Amino acid sequence: VCTVRLTKETMSLLLRVVLICTISITESQFPSSCSSYDHGDVRLYNTYTNDDEDGALQLCYSGTWYSVCDYDWDCSDGNVACYQLGYDKARQVVHNSDNYFGYWSHIRNYYYSCSGNEHSLGSCYSHYTSSYHCSPSSHAAGVRCVKASDSSCSSNGALRLVGGQSSHE
């Protein structure tokens, strides 16, 4: 049994230790440098689970991993990202992905607009957006990929009707 007297100084030290440990674990699991990858490669960032199919989408740009902005992020974009990662398609696209997969400090203020037939995000139309501020803490795009091609894609918060007599029930 240990007794520790918490003072302002010990709390500050404890907070620094926890912060340094957390940053070190995240950096070793998900390094910010992508110098050993090709420009335009993508990865999924997920600090909450070890599920390789779900995560915040990151793009290798100029030697650094950047989160992809969720501006106009939809199933066509998610399908291309999943295909680039070796999956069949997206099961779900996620906005504000830090709430689902963890926070990443770098984000590019670019959005992607894919038709869904491209083989990589780099093949999609991309554009810098100044009208929409892409904050890494609330505007990172995420995706949940699947190997099976029989599922349909949805956005987080979307509803799907099943079991009705028609497609409208």
MIDREN-965102 format. One record per residue (C-alpha): residue in one letter; y, z, x. Coordinates in nm, 3 decimals. Each point is the difference from the previous one (the first is absolute). Layout:
<site><rest>A</rest><y>Y</y><z>Z</z><x>X</x></site>
...
END
This chain:
<site><rest>V</rest><y>0.000</y><z>0.000</z><x>0.000</x></site>
<site><rest>C</rest><y>0.334</y><z>-0.102</z><x>0.134</x></site>
<site><rest>T</rest><y>0.336</y><z>0.127</z><x>-0.111</x></site>
<site><rest>V</rest><y>0.298</y><z>-0.223</z><x>0.054</x></site>
<site><rest>R</rest><y>0.353</y><z>0.104</z><x>-0.072</x></site>
<site><rest>L</rest><y>0.181</y><z>-0.302</z><x>-0.136</x></site>
<site><rest>T</rest><y>0.355</y><z>-0.024</z><x>0.117</x></site>
<site><rest>K</rest><y>0.240</y><z>-0.289</z><x>-0.004</x></site>
<site><rest>E</rest><y>-0.101</y><z>-0.083</z><x>0.358</x></site>
<site><rest>T</rest><y>-0.378</y><z>0.014</z><x>-0.062</x></site>
<site><rest>M</rest><y>0.034</y><z>-0.208</z><x>-0.317</x></site>
<site><rest>S</rest><y>0.197</y><z>-0.261</z><x>0.191</x></site>
<site><rest>L</rest><y>-0.266</y><z>-0.008</z><x>0.274</x></site>
<site><rest>L</rest><y>-0.283</y><z>-0.021</z><x>-0.256</x></site>
<site><rest>L</rest><y>0.173</y><z>-0.285</z><x>-0.181</x></site>
<site><rest>R</rest><y>0.044</y><z>-0.190</z><x>0.329</x></site>
<site><rest>V</rest><y>-0.370</y><z>0.048</z><x>0.088</x></site>
<site><rest>V</rest><y>-0.114</y><z>-0.122</z><x>-0.343</x></site>
<site><rest>L</rest><y>0.237</y><z>-0.296</z><x>0.014</x></site>
<site><rest>I</rest><y>-0.108</y><z>-0.100</z><x>0.351</x></site>
<site><rest>C</rest><y>-0.370</y><z>0.029</z><x>-0.091</x></site>
<site><rest>T</rest><y>0.046</y><z>-0.205</z><x>-0.316</x></site>
<site><rest>I</rest><y>0.189</y><z>-0.274</z><x>0.182</x></site>
<site><rest>S</rest><y>-0.259</y><z>-0.009</z><x>0.280</x></site>
<site><rest>I</rest><y>-0.292</y><z>-0.034</z><x>-0.242</x></site>
<site><rest>T</rest><y>0.171</y><z>-0.276</z><x>-0.196</x></site>
<site><rest>E</rest><y>0.108</y><z>-0.186</z><x>0.316</x></site>
<site><rest>S</rest><y>-0.352</y><z>0.007</z><x>0.145</x></site>
<site><rest>Q</rest><y>-0.157</y><z>-0.113</z><x>-0.328</x></site>
<site><rest>F</rest><y>0.269</y><z>-0.257</z><x>-0.080</x></site>
<site><rest>P</rest><y>0.193</y><z>-0.094</z><x>0.315</x></site>
<site><rest>S</rest><y>0.345</y><z>-0.150</z><x>-0.063</x></site>
<site><rest>S</rest><y>-0.046</y><z>-0.262</z><x>0.273</x></site>
<site><rest>C</rest><y>-0.189</y><z>-0.314</z><x>-0.089</x></site>
<site><rest>S</rest><y>0.030</y><z>-0.167</z><x>0.341</x></site>
<site><rest>S</rest><y>-0.376</y><z>-0.066</z><x>0.009</x></site>
<site><rest>Y</rest><y>0.020</y><z>-0.183</z><x>-0.336</x></site>
<site><rest>D</rest><y>0.140</y><z>-0.338</z><x>-0.092</x></site>
<site><rest>H</rest><y>0.342</y><z>-0.036</z><x>-0.158</x></site>
<site><rest>G</rest><y>-0.057</y><z>-0.008</z><x>-0.378</x></site>
<site><rest>D</rest><y>-0.324</y><z>0.201</z><x>0.000</x></site>
<site><rest>V</rest><y>-0.027</y><z>0.259</z><x>-0.277</x></site>
<site><rest>R</rest><y>-0.167</y><z>0.339</z><x>-0.041</x></site>
<site><rest>L</rest><y>-0.031</y><z>0.267</z><x>-0.267</x></site>
<site><rest>Y</rest><y>0.153</y><z>0.341</z><x>0.073</x></site>
<site><rest>N</rest><y>-0.159</y><z>0.292</z><x>-0.186</x></site>
<site><rest>T</rest><y>0.039</y><z>0.357</z><x>0.127</x></site>
<site><rest>Y</rest><y>-0.161</y><z>0.163</z><x>-0.305</x></site>
<site><rest>T</rest><y>-0.349</y><z>-0.153</z><x>0.001</x></site>
<site><rest>N</rest><y>-0.227</y><z>-0.196</z><x>0.231</x></site>
<site><rest>D</rest><y>-0.031</y><z>-0.279</z><x>-0.255</x></site>
<site><rest>D</rest><y>0.052</y><z>-0.328</z><x>0.187</x></site>
<site><rest>E</rest><y>0.063</y><z>-0.199</z><x>-0.319</x></site>
<site><rest>D</rest><y>0.313</y><z>0.190</z><x>-0.114</x></site>
<site><rest>G</rest><y>0.331</y><z>0.060</z><x>0.171</x></site>
<site><rest>A</rest><y>0.362</y><z>-0.075</z><x>0.062</x></site>
<site><rest>L</rest><y>0.023</y><z>-0.353</z><x>0.138</x></site>
<site><rest>Q</rest><y>0.141</y><z>-0.038</z><x>0.348</x></site>
<site><rest>L</rest><y>0.091</y><z>-0.314</z><x>0.189</x></site>
<site><rest>C</rest><y>0.009</y><z>-0.045</z><x>0.379</x></site>
<site><rest>Y</rest><y>0.345</y><z>-0.127</z><x>0.090</x></site>
<site><rest>S</rest><y>0.140</y><z>-0.019</z><x>0.356</x></site>
<site><rest>G</rest><y>-0.252</y><z>0.252</z><x>0.135</x></site>
<site><rest>T</rest><y>0.051</y><z>0.268</z><x>-0.270</x></site>
<site><rest>W</rest><y>-0.176</y><z>0.073</z><x>-0.329</x></site>
<site><rest>Y</rest><y>0.238</y><z>-0.014</z><x>-0.297</x></site>
<site><rest>S</rest><y>-0.068</y><z>0.088</z><x>-0.361</x></site>
<site><rest>V</rest><y>0.042</y><z>-0.292</z><x>-0.238</x></site>
<site><rest>C</rest><y>0.281</y><z>0.036</z><x>-0.253</x></site>
<site><rest>D</rest><y>-0.117</y><z>0.027</z><x>-0.363</x></site>
<site><rest>Y</rest><y>0.283</y><z>-0.213</z><x>-0.138</x></site>
<site><rest>D</rest><y>-0.158</y><z>-0.255</z><x>-0.237</x></site>
<site><rest>W</rest><y>-0.346</y><z>0.116</z><x>0.121</x></site>
<site><rest>D</rest><y>-0.266</y><z>-0.130</z><x>-0.239</x></site>
<site><rest>C</rest><y>-0.368</y><z>-0.092</z><x>-0.025</x></site>
<site><rest>S</rest><y>0.048</y><z>-0.343</z><x>0.161</x></site>
<site><rest>D</rest><y>0.145</y><z>0.170</z><x>0.309</x></site>
<site><rest>G</rest><y>-0.273</y><z>0.265</z><x>-0.003</x></site>
<site><rest>N</rest><y>-0.275</y><z>-0.261</z><x>-0.029</x></site>
<site><rest>V</rest><y>0.130</y><z>-0.180</z><x>0.309</x></site>
<site><rest>A</rest><y>0.025</y><z>0.328</z><x>0.196</x></site>
<site><rest>C</rest><y>-0.355</y><z>0.099</z><x>-0.097</x></site>
<site><rest>Y</rest><y>-0.130</y><z>-0.346</z><x>0.088</x></site>
<site><rest>Q</rest><y>0.169</y><z>0.027</z><x>0.341</x></site>
<site><rest>L</rest><y>-0.173</y><z>0.338</z><x>0.049</x></site>
<site><rest>G</rest><y>-0.342</y><z>-0.151</z><x>-0.081</x></site>
<site><rest>Y</rest><y>-0.032</y><z>0.104</z><x>-0.364</x></site>
<site><rest>D</rest><y>-0.041</y><z>-0.223</z><x>-0.303</x></site>
<site><rest>K</rest><y>0.309</y><z>0.110</z><x>-0.191</x></site>
<site><rest>A</rest><y>0.225</y><z>0.284</z><x>-0.108</x></site>
<site><rest>R</rest><y>-0.121</y><z>0.246</z><x>-0.262</x></site>
<site><rest>Q</rest><y>0.346</y><z>0.157</z><x>-0.027</x></site>
<site><rest>V</rest><y>0.342</y><z>-0.040</z><x>0.159</x></site>
<site><rest>V</rest><y>0.200</y><z>0.315</z><x>0.055</x></site>
<site><rest>H</rest><y>0.375</y><z>0.061</z><x>0.010</x></site>
<site><rest>N</rest><y>0.138</y><z>0.313</z><x>0.171</x></site>
<site><rest>S</rest><y>-0.326</y><z>0.016</z><x>0.194</x></site>
<site><rest>D</rest><y>0.107</y><z>0.305</z><x>0.202</x></site>
<site><rest>N</rest><y>-0.089</y><z>0.204</z><x>-0.310</x></site>
<site><rest>Y</rest><y>-0.356</y><z>-0.130</z><x>0.017</x></site>
<site><rest>F</rest><y>-0.072</y><z>-0.061</z><x>0.369</x></site>
<site><rest>G</rest><y>0.250</y><z>0.194</z><x>0.211</x></site>
<site><rest>Y</rest><y>0.336</y><z>-0.063</z><x>0.161</x></site>
<site><rest>W</rest><y>0.079</y><z>-0.246</z><x>0.277</x></site>
<site><rest>S</rest><y>0.337</y><z>-0.008</z><x>0.172</x></site>
<site><rest>H</rest><y>0.050</y><z>-0.374</z><x>0.060</x></site>
<site><rest>I</rest><y>0.061</y><z>-0.258</z><x>-0.270</x></site>
<site><rest>R</rest><y>0.141</y><z>-0.353</z><x>0.002</x></site>
<site><rest>N</rest><y>0.254</y><z>-0.096</z><x>-0.264</x></site>
<site><rest>Y</rest><y>-0.189</y><z>-0.322</z><x>-0.073</x></site>
<site><rest>Y</rest><y>-0.194</y><z>-0.085</z><x>-0.310</x></site>
<site><rest>Y</rest><y>-0.289</y><z>-0.242</z><x>-0.038</x></site>
<site><rest>S</rest><y>-0.062</y><z>-0.244</z><x>-0.279</x></site>
<site><rest>C</rest><y>-0.351</y><z>-0.146</z><x>0.005</x></site>
<site><rest>S</rest><y>-0.159</y><z>-0.244</z><x>-0.240</x></site>
<site><rest>G</rest><y>-0.338</y><z>0.164</z><x>0.065</x></site>
<site><rest>N</rest><y>-0.157</y><z>-0.297</z><x>0.177</x></site>
<site><rest>E</rest><y>0.130</y><z>0.077</z><x>0.352</x></site>
<site><rest>H</rest><y>-0.228</y><z>0.138</z><x>0.271</x></site>
<site><rest>S</rest><y>0.253</y><z>0.246</z><x>0.143</x></site>
<site><rest>L</rest><y>0.331</y><z>0.166</z><x>-0.087</x></site>
<site><rest>G</rest><y>0.159</y><z>-0.203</z><x>0.276</x></site>
<site><rest>S</rest><y>-0.075</y><z>-0.315</z><x>-0.203</x></site>
<site><rest>C</rest><y>0.187</y><z>0.137</z><x>-0.302</x></site>
<site><rest>Y</rest><y>0.369</y><z>-0.041</z><x>-0.062</x></site>
<site><rest>S</rest><y>0.184</y><z>0.300</z><x>0.144</x></site>
<site><rest>H</rest><y>0.365</y><z>0.086</z><x>-0.024</x></site>
<site><rest>Y</rest><y>0.234</y><z>0.273</z><x>0.119</x></site>
<site><rest>T</rest><y>0.136</y><z>0.194</z><x>-0.294</x></site>
<site><rest>S</rest><y>0.333</y><z>0.177</z><x>0.024</x></site>
<site><rest>S</rest><y>0.024</y><z>0.074</z><x>-0.372</x></site>
<site><rest>Y</rest><y>-0.310</y><z>0.223</z><x>0.003</x></site>
<site><rest>H</rest><y>-0.011</y><z>0.277</z><x>0.258</x></site>
<site><rest>C</rest><y>-0.358</y><z>0.041</z><x>0.118</x></site>
<site><rest>S</rest><y>-0.037</y><z>0.367</z><x>0.086</x></site>
<site><rest>P</rest><y>-0.323</y><z>0.093</z><x>0.182</x></site>
<site><rest>S</rest><y>-0.030</y><z>0.315</z><x>-0.206</x></site>
<site><rest>S</rest><y>0.012</y><z>-0.173</z><x>-0.338</x></site>
<site><rest>H</rest><y>-0.023</y><z>-0.378</z><x>0.025</x></site>
<site><rest>A</rest><y>-0.311</y><z>-0.078</z><x>0.201</x></site>
<site><rest>A</rest><y>-0.253</y><z>-0.243</z><x>-0.148</x></site>
<site><rest>G</rest><y>-0.362</y><z>0.102</z><x>-0.026</x></site>
<site><rest>V</rest><y>-0.321</y><z>-0.163</z><x>-0.110</x></site>
<site><rest>R</rest><y>-0.353</y><z>0.091</z><x>-0.104</x></site>
<site><rest>C</rest><y>-0.239</y><z>-0.276</z><x>0.110</x></site>
<site><rest>V</rest><y>-0.350</y><z>-0.084</z><x>-0.125</x></site>
<site><rest>K</rest><y>-0.292</y><z>-0.204</z><x>0.129</x></site>
<site><rest>A</rest><y>-0.114</y><z>-0.096</z><x>-0.351</x></site>
<site><rest>S</rest><y>0.193</y><z>-0.284</z><x>-0.159</x></site>
<site><rest>D</rest><y>-0.074</y><z>0.099</z><x>-0.360</x></site>
<site><rest>S</rest><y>0.273</y><z>0.262</z><x>-0.036</x></site>
<site><rest>S</rest><y>0.355</y><z>-0.073</z><x>-0.112</x></site>
<site><rest>C</rest><y>0.312</y><z>0.121</z><x>0.177</x></site>
<site><rest>S</rest><y>0.260</y><z>0.236</z><x>-0.147</x></site>
<site><rest>S</rest><y>0.319</y><z>0.172</z><x>0.108</x></site>
<site><rest>N</rest><y>0.019</y><z>0.377</z><x>0.022</x></site>
<site><rest>G</rest><y>0.090</y><z>0.129</z><x>-0.344</x></site>
<site><rest>A</rest><y>-0.129</y><z>-0.314</z><x>-0.172</x></site>
<site><rest>L</rest><y>-0.220</y><z>0.025</z><x>-0.306</x></site>
<site><rest>R</rest><y>-0.299</y><z>-0.219</z><x>-0.077</x></site>
<site><rest>L</rest><y>-0.157</y><z>-0.045</z><x>-0.344</x></site>
<site><rest>V</rest><y>-0.380</y><z>0.005</z><x>-0.016</x></site>
<site><rest>G</rest><y>-0.254</y><z>0.013</z><x>-0.281</x></site>
<site><rest>G</rest><y>0.209</y><z>-0.168</z><x>-0.268</x></site>
<site><rest>Q</rest><y>-0.105</y><z>-0.286</z><x>-0.224</x></site>
<site><rest>S</rest><y>0.252</y><z>-0.231</z><x>0.170</x></site>
<site><rest>S</rest><y>0.187</y><z>-0.008</z><x>0.329</x></site>
<site><rest>H</rest><y>0.303</y><z>0.149</z><x>-0.181</x></site>
<site><rest>E</rest><y>-0.181</y><z>0.314</z><x>-0.124</x></site>
END
